[in-house]
Amino acid sequence: MSCVFCSIAEGSVPAHLVLDEPEVVAFLDARPVFKGHVLVAPRAHVHTLLDVSEELMPVLMRAAQRTAAAVVAGLGSQGSFVAMNNVVSQSVPHLHVHVVPRTKGDGLRGFFWPRTRYTDDSEAKEYAARLRAALASPG
């Protein structure tokens, strides 16, 4: 199976690179939310966030952080929207972080999906307890 992001990382598929480092690459999204929308991806094929090694995680996130600063300094945006899909809505099955330049009044409204509420405080407590238990269990 061929991965377009692996091909971009190796240089066999052209892309507008904005960061080219030993472990990560960042390039303009071909279908940007706003001009300057960047995808930050590991060079090595990593399918999802759950597959990222402990060594790669800080490198990837630091590259995303630096890219978020660059969209402000280089494009004059006021901030950024930084996001990552994990399997669902992940159009390319290679982990990547979206860094989208943002400016107040740009028309992007919150998250891209509908929001909900917990029925009551006890339901929220139940969800929190289930997540704490999952985080506490090994592997």
C-alpha positions as CSV (number, residue, x, y, z in Angstrom):
1,M,0.0,0.0,0.0
2,S,1.4,3.4,-1.0
3,C,1.2,6.3,1.5
4,V,1.1,9.8,0.0
5,F,2.6,11.3,3.1
6,C,5.5,8.8,3.1
7,S,6.0,9.7,-0.5
8,I,6.1,13.4,0.3
9,A,8.5,12.8,3.1
10,E,10.9,10.9,0.8
11,G,10.6,13.5,-1.9
12,S,8.9,11.4,-4.6
13,V,5.6,13.3,-4.5
14,P,5.9,17.1,-4.7
15,A,4.6,19.3,-1.8
16,H,5.1,22.8,-0.6
17,L,7.4,22.0,2.3
18,V,7.6,24.4,5.2
19,L,9.6,22.2,7.6
20,D,12.1,19.5,6.5
21,E,13.8,17.8,9.4
22,P,15.2,14.3,10.1
23,E,12.1,13.0,11.9
24,V,9.3,15.3,10.7
25,V,8.1,17.2,7.7
26,A,5.5,19.9,7.4
27,F,3.8,21.0,4.2
28,L,0.9,23.0,3.0
29,D,-2.4,21.2,2.9
30,A,-3.6,20.8,-0.7
31,R,-7.2,21.6,0.4
32,P,-6.7,24.2,3.1
33,V,-9.3,25.4,5.5
34,F,-7.5,28.8,5.2
35,K,-4.4,29.6,3.1
36,G,-1.3,28.7,5.1
37,H,-3.0,25.5,6.6
38,V,-0.1,23.2,7.3
39,L,0.2,19.4,8.0
40,V,3.0,18.3,10.3
41,A,3.8,14.6,9.9
42,P,6.4,12.2,11.1
43,R,8.7,11.0,8.3
44,A,8.3,7.4,9.4
45,H,4.9,5.9,8.6
46,V,2.9,6.1,11.8
47,H,-0.8,5.3,11.4
48,T,-2.3,7.0,14.5
49,L,-1.5,8.8,17.7
50,L,-1.6,5.5,19.5
51,D,1.3,4.3,17.4
52,V,3.7,7.2,18.1
53,S,6.8,6.2,20.0
54,E,7.7,8.0,23.2
55,E,10.8,9.3,21.5
56,L,8.9,10.7,18.5
57,M,6.1,12.3,20.4
58,P,8.0,15.4,21.8
59,V,9.7,15.9,18.4
60,L,6.3,15.9,16.6
61,M,4.6,18.1,19.1
62,R,7.5,20.6,19.2
63,A,7.3,20.8,15.4
64,A,3.6,21.5,15.6
65,Q,4.2,24.1,18.3
66,R,6.9,25.8,16.1
67,T,4.6,25.7,13.1
68,A,1.8,27.3,15.1
69,A,4.2,30.1,16.0
70,A,5.2,30.4,12.4
71,V,1.6,30.9,11.1
72,V,1.4,33.9,13.4
73,A,4.9,35.4,12.7
74,G,4.9,34.5,9.0
75,L,1.3,35.1,7.9
76,G,0.1,37.7,10.4
77,S,-2.6,35.5,11.7
78,Q,-3.8,36.1,15.3
79,G,-3.5,32.5,16.3
80,S,-4.1,29.0,15.1
81,F,-6.3,26.0,15.3
82,V,-4.3,22.8,16.0
83,A,-5.9,19.4,15.6
84,M,-5.4,15.8,14.8
85,N,-7.9,13.2,13.7
86,N,-7.3,9.6,14.9
87,V,-8.8,7.0,12.6
88,V,-12.2,8.6,12.2
89,S,-12.0,11.5,9.6
90,Q,-8.3,10.7,9.1
91,S,-8.4,11.1,5.3
92,V,-4.7,9.9,5.0
93,P,-3.8,7.0,7.2
94,H,-0.6,8.6,8.3
95,L,-0.6,10.6,11.5
96,H,-0.5,14.4,10.9
97,V,-1.2,17.5,12.9
98,H,-3.3,20.2,11.3
99,V,-2.1,23.8,12.0
100,V,-4.6,26.2,10.6
101,P,-4.0,30.0,10.8
102,R,-6.8,31.8,12.5
103,T,-7.9,35.5,12.7
104,K,-10.9,36.8,14.7
105,G,-13.9,36.9,12.4
106,D,-12.5,34.4,9.9
107,G,-15.8,32.5,9.8
108,L,-14.6,29.3,11.4
109,R,-17.0,28.5,14.2
110,G,-15.6,26.5,17.1
111,F,-15.2,22.8,16.3
112,F,-16.2,21.2,13.0
113,W,-18.8,18.9,14.6
114,P,-22.0,19.4,16.7
115,R,-21.6,19.8,20.4
116,T,-23.5,18.1,23.2
117,R,-24.0,18.2,26.9
118,Y,-24.0,15.7,29.8
119,T,-27.4,14.9,31.1
120,D,-26.3,16.0,34.6
121,D,-23.3,16.2,36.8
122,S,-23.6,12.5,37.7
123,E,-23.3,11.5,34.1
124,A,-20.2,13.7,33.7
125,K,-18.7,12.1,36.9
126,E,-19.3,8.6,35.4
127,Y,-17.5,9.5,32.2
128,A,-14.6,11.0,34.1
129,A,-14.4,7.9,36.4
130,R,-14.4,5.5,33.3
131,L,-11.6,7.6,31.7
132,R,-9.5,7.7,35.0
133,A,-9.8,3.9,35.3
134,A,-8.7,3.4,31.7
135,L,-5.7,5.8,32.2
136,A,-4.8,3.9,35.4
137,S,-4.8,0.5,33.8
138,P,-1.5,-0.6,32.2
139,G,-1.3,-0.9,28.4
